[in-house]
Amino acid sequence: MTGTELYSILDPFLIWIFRIPSQAWLGFVFGITWICLLTTVIGELSMAGAYFINKRHFAGNSHDMVQNHNLSVQALGCKNKEAWKACNQLANDAFGKNFFSHIALFASSLWPVPFAIGWLYYRFSGVNFSVPFAGEVGPSFIFIPSYILFRYLFGKLKPWIPVFRTIKRKIKENEDAGGTMLSYADLMQDSKKKQAEQAG
């Protein structure tokens, strides 16, 4: 199936909201919002699916990061510089793996964007869009910043949307399996507690 054939199949499902208002500009605003919503939701669900397929990997990264960090803090408390350096290096490595794994995970949510842009060009390639100070532009010039803004706002609303609230809770439960990360403040509190016990 070619891209054009795919877009022609999707066209009725995507174009209908553009035609609701009688004013063309308002219809385009409605339509772009609709495309942004679809692209965001499909992307977010794809990202959640990719996460849960690889949840053991993410849980393992989180566990290694927390455990090695805690060991480095404990080594510092015991004034064991060599152990601290070794554990701290392992913790940094685990943090890097965790960070880049989440970057790759986020990238998995972006795959609908090229399809949305492709359809917009399929449908509106003959339409001239005029933007102040920019002149005539293509549909992607309007869609991309709209999508970024919509994605940002959607991220703020996710905690109140039942499906995504559940996804967030499940992810937190998976990554919390690594335990609680100690801070240097915890180390100071333990030191003070031991000093108080020795004084008593």
N, C-alpha and C positions, 0 to 999 in steps of 0.2 A: 504494500500500500504506500503510495506516495504522500508527501506532505499535503499537497493540494487536495487529494481524496480524503485525507483525515480531517482537514479543516472544513471541507464541505459537509462531512458527517456531523461535526461538532457545531457547525454554523447555526442551526435552528435553536440549539440549547444555549448558545452564547449571545445571539443577536436580539432575542426577544425583548430584553429589558431596555435596550437602546430605543425601542420603538414605542415605549409606553407614553412618555411626555410628547406633547405636540411640538414643542420647541426643540429644534435639533441640538442646540448646545446643552440643554438640560438632559436630553436623552443620552448625549455622550458622557455627561457627568455620571448619570445613573449607570450607564454601561461600563465605564471604566471602574467604578466602584464595585460592580458585580464581578468583573474580571479579576480585580485585586482580591476580592473576597474568596473566589474560587481558587486562585493561585496560592493564596496564603493558607487556606484550610487544607488543601490537598498537600501542600508542602509540609505543613506542620504534622499532619497525620503520617506522611511518608517518613519524616524524621523520627516520630515516635515508634513507627514500625521498625526502622533501622536500629533504633536504640534497643528495643526489647528482643530483637533477633540476636543482638550482641551484648545483652545485659550482663552476662558473666564477665565479659572482657572489661566493661566499664566498672563493674563492682570490684574486679581484681585490681584495676588501676587505682581506684579510690582506696581500697584496702592497703595496697603497697604504699601509697602516698601518706596515708594517716599513720600507719604502723612505723614506717621509717622516720617520719618526722617526730613521732613520740619517742622513739628510741634515741634520736639525736638530742631531744630535750632532756631525756633522762641521763644520757651520757654527759651532757653539760652539767647537770646537777651533781653528778659524781666526779666532776672535774677531770673526765677522761677525754683529753683533746683528740686523740687518735680515733677513738670510737665515735666521737661527735662528728669529726670530719667524714668518716666513712659512711655513717648513717645519714648525714646531711646530704652527701652526694647521691646516695640512693633515693632519698626523698625528692631531691631536685629532678632526678631522672624520671621518677614516677609522676611528678607534677607535669613535666614536659609531655610525657606520653598521654596523660589525662587531658591536658590542654589541647594538644593537636588532634586527639581522638574526638573531642567535642567540636573542634573546628571542622573536621571532616564530616561529623554528624550534621552540623548546620548546613554544610554544602549540599547534603542529600535532600534538603528541603527546597532547594532552588531549581530543581529540574523542571517544574511546570512553567517557569518564567520564559524560557525560549519558545515554548509552545504558545504561550499567550501572546508574545510579541509576533510570532509567525502568523497567528490568526488575525491579529490586528492589521498586519500588512496585507494579508489575503483579502480582508473585508474592506479596508479603507485606503488601499494603495492609490486610488484615484482621487482621494479627497485631500484638499489643501488645508493644512492647519496653520493658522497664523498666530504667532505668539509675540507680544510686545517685546521689542529690543532683540528678538531672535529671528524674526521674519518667518518664512515658511519652514515648518518642521515635520518630521515623520511621527507616526503614532508612538514609537518607542520613547521619543523625547518627552511625551506627556505621561506615558504609562510608567516608566522606570521611577521617577520621583514620587509618583502617586503610590506605587507599590511599596516603596521604602517607607513612606509616611504611614500607609495602611498597616504594614507589617509591625511598625513601631507601636501604633495604637492598639493593634490586636494583642501584642505582647503585654500591654498594660491591662487588657481586659481578660486575658486567659484565666487568671485566678477565679473569676466569677462565672466562667463557662463550664458547666458540669463535666463534659467529656475531657476537656483539657485540664481541669482541676484534678480529676482522677489520674490522668497521665502524670501530672507533676508530682502527685503524692506517691505513685508507684515508683517513679524514678528516685525520689528522695529516699524511700524505703530501701531500694536496691543499693544506693550509694552509701547510705548510713550504716550498712552492714560492716563497714570498715572500722567503725567505732568513732569516738570523739577525738578530735585533734587537740592536743595539749598546747597551751601557750606558755610563754616565758613567765607570765604572771602567775600561772599555776605552779610553776617551779619555785617562784619566790614565796608563794603561800605555803607550799610543802616545807620549804626551808625554815620559815618562821615557826611553823607548827612543830617541827622537830626540835628547834631551839627551845620552844616553850616547854615541850615534854622533857627535854634534858634538864632545863632549869627547875622543873617541878620535881 
